[in-house]
Amino acid sequence: MNERARRFKTRLDREVLRHPVIVANAYTEWFSRGVFDDDEARAFIVQFSVFSNQFLVAQLLKMLNAGTLDELRASKEILANEIGVGFRRETRAAGRAGGGPTPSAADITDSDVLGSPEGSVEGGTFHFRAAHFELLVRMARQLGLGFDELGKRRFATPETLRFCDELIRLYGDEDYTTAAAASWAVENWAAAGFWDELVEGWRRYAARRGLASFDIGFFIWHARLESDHARHTDDEIEHVIGDPRFDHDAFVARAVEMLDGVHVFWLGLDRQRRTLAEGARYGG
């Protein structure tokens, strides 16, 4: 990383990466304990399914608003993987293509079709059941939720809708600095460890309920994906800071706005689970 990028990274660490959604997420800390009941589990899955499905809208806009061919292809990679095209990583040392590490079949249903946690969709294979939303739908069935109860905006709380709309507004914006800042903020949020907290919570919930074959592949797979993506965030800063369209102050402001939108989502989930707990406590 060059000196200019290093100085800006220091500013981002100070002004953006100390956001409470990254350093003090009360909901994911609670969730990681695995003490939630079935109603709380279903409520969480419904809201997360709306975010997961509606993210496709923001990603499509990001692709359509790309300012260069490289940006277009980078956005297309993510969108294609979301809808079911596995990443394919060249592994010359192993003498084969697409040989990147994949989660074991014991961890993830259909692990054979998911591909590598990183690489390119170029030359990859499409599978309906590898689509991220379909992974979540299969998990939700174990909790008694059907396809017709998931993913649609009408099932969202106001906080979830706010988050989805902020993704569309910022992440999908045609202004380069805005979209780059939102993308960087989302990547750093995702890499900060909340996926691991969710995986831990689901594992403890399954163990407590005696659900030996409980499929949490959607969450395990995303934890693996973000583990690989985390190391690319510094590279991304070096790339964007060298672009003539880059605006330092606007980048910081838009990144904070995006994290504010993310935070609203988790605050909504925390409010929802407290409401459910109160209802259970008083029998209603």
N, C-alpha and C positions, 0 to 999 in steps of 0.2 A: 504494500500500500504506500503510495507516495505521500509526501508531507502535507500537501493540501488536503487530500482525502483524510489523512490521519487527524488533522485539526478539526475537520468537520465531523468526523466520527466521534471525537471527544465532546463536541457540542451536542450531538444527538444523544450520546450516553447521558448527558446532564439534563437536557431539556425534553427528551422524548421517552427514553427507555426506563425512566423512573416512574412512568405512568402507573397508577394503581392497578390497572387491569393486567399489567405484567408482573408487578412486585407484590401485590396484595389482593389476589382474587379470592374473596371470601367463599364464593360458591364452590369453586373447584377444590379448595382446601377441605370444605365440608364433604363434598362428593367423594373425595379420595378415601375417606374413612369407610365407605361402603355401608353406612347405617340407614340409607334411604329405604322406604318401603315400596311396594309395587306401584301404588298410585304416583308416588314421586318419581319413580323410574319412568313410567309411561309419560308423565307430564314433560320430563326432560327430553325424552326421545322425540316427542311431537315437535317441540320447539326447535330442537337441533335438526330435525328433518326439514323444517321450513328453511332454515339457514342453508343447509346443504343443497337443497334443490334450487333455491333462489340465487345462490352464488353463481349458478350457470348464467343467469341474466347479466350479472356484473362482469363475468369473464368474457362473455360474448361481446359486450360493449367495449371492453378493453381491447379485444382483438380488432373490432371494427374501427376503433379510433387510433390504432397504431400509427405512429408517424414514420416508421421505417419498416423495411422488409424484415429486418432482424426482430424488431418488436412484434410484428405480426406473427412471425413464426414462434416466438417464445410464448405468446399468449395462446396460440393455437395448440401448442404442446400441452399446456395445462388443461385447456378445454377438452381436447381429445382424450386425455387420460381420465378426466372426470367422467366422461360418458362411456368409457370402456375400452380404450386402446392402451395396452400395457406399454410401459417404458421398456426399451430394449438397450442394453448396455453391451458394447463390444468388450470382450475379455480375451485379448489375444494370447495372454499367458496360458489360459485354459484351452486355447485352440478352438473356441466356439463363440457364437454371438448370443447376446441376450442372457449371459450367464451370471448376472448379478445376483446377490443374495436375495432370497425370497423367504417370507415367513413360512414356518412349517405347517403342514396340513393339520397338525394338532391344534395350532393356534387359529388358523383362518380357513374357513370353508372356501373352496375354489381357489386355493393358493396357487394352483398350477396355471391359472389364466391371468393372474395379476401382473406378472412380469417382474421387472426389477424396481427397487425403490427410486432409482434415478436412471438417467439416460435420455433417450429420445423416443418419440412415438414413430419416428421414421423406420419403416420396416416392421413395425409392431403389428399385432393381431388384435382385431376387435372381437370382444365377447360381451354380449348383453349382461351376463352375470358379473362381469368385472367392473361395471359402472358403479361409482361410489354410492350413489343413491340406492341402487339395488342391494348393495351390501348392507346398508342401513335398514332397508325394508325387510330383509331376511332376519336381521336381528330383532326388529320390532315385532315380528310375528310371534317370537318366543314370549313376548309380554302381552299377547292378545290383541295387538294392534294390526289392522289391515291396511292395505295400500290406500284405500279410500279415506283413511284417517291421518295421512301423512303428507308433508311437503307443500301443501297449498297455503297461500297467503291467508285464507280465511281461518286457518287454525292457529294463527300466530297471535301472541299477546302484542299489545302496543309497543313494548320494548323490543321484541323480536322484529317487528315491522320496521321500527326505527333503524335498527342495525342493518337490515337488508336494504333499506332505502339509502342509507349512508354509503354502503358498498357500491350501489349503483351510481350514486352521485359523485363519489370521490374516486374509487377504484376504476370505475368505468368512464371517467371524464376524458374528454378529448384534449384537454390541456396536459402537456407532457409532465410538467412538474407535479401537478395534482395527482395524476395517475401513478407516477413513479413513487411519490411520497406515500400514497395509500398502499401501494403494493409492498413497499419496504416495511411499512408499519405492520401490515397483516403478516408478512413473513416473520418478522421479529416476535410478534405476539404468538404466532403458531410455534415458533422455535423455543419459546420461553419455558416450556415444560407442562402446559396445561393438558396436552394429550396424554402424557404419562400419568397425570393425576386422575384423569378419567378412566384410563385402563386399570389403574390400581383400585379405583372405586368399584368398577364392574367386577373385577376378580374377587374382591372381598364380599360384594353382594352375592355373587354366585356361590362362593364357599359357604357363606352364612345360610343360604337357602338350600344348600345341598344340590346345586345344579352343575353336575360334573361336566356335562357336554354343552354348557351355555356358550353360544357363539358370539364373541365380541370382536369379530374380525374387522369390522369397520374402524373401530377405535385403535386396535393394534396396528392395522395397516397405516393409518394416518400418523401414528406415533413413529413408525419406521420411516415414513416419507419425510417427516419434518426433521428427524435426526440427521438425515442426509442433506436436507436443504439448509440447515442452520449454518453450516460452514460457508455458504455462498453469500451470506448477507453483507459481509465486508467487501467482497468482490463487487457486489451490486453498487455499493456506494462509490467505489472507485470508477465504475462505469458511468454512473449518472452525473457525477460531479464534473466529468470531462465533456459533457454534452453542452453545446452552446445555448440550448434552451433552458438550462438549469438555473433556478432561482433559489439561493440558499434559504432566505427567510421564509419564502412561500413553502418550500419543502418542509421545513420544521412545523409551520403552522398547519399545513394539511395533514402531516403525519399525526399530530396531536388530535386533530379533528377526527381522523379515522379511528384512533384508539379510543376517543370519547364514544364513538358509535359502538365499538366492540364492548366497551364497558357497560353501556346501557343494556346490551343483551344479557350479560351476566348478572347485572343488578336485577333485571326482570326475572331471571330464573331464581335468584335468591328470594325475591319477594314472593314468587309463586310457591316455592317450597315452604316458606314460612306460613303462607296462607293455608296450604294443605295440612301442615302440621297442626295449626290452630283448629282447623275443622275436625281433624281426627281426635284432638284432645277433648273437644267439647261435643263430640258425637254428631257433628253435622257438616 
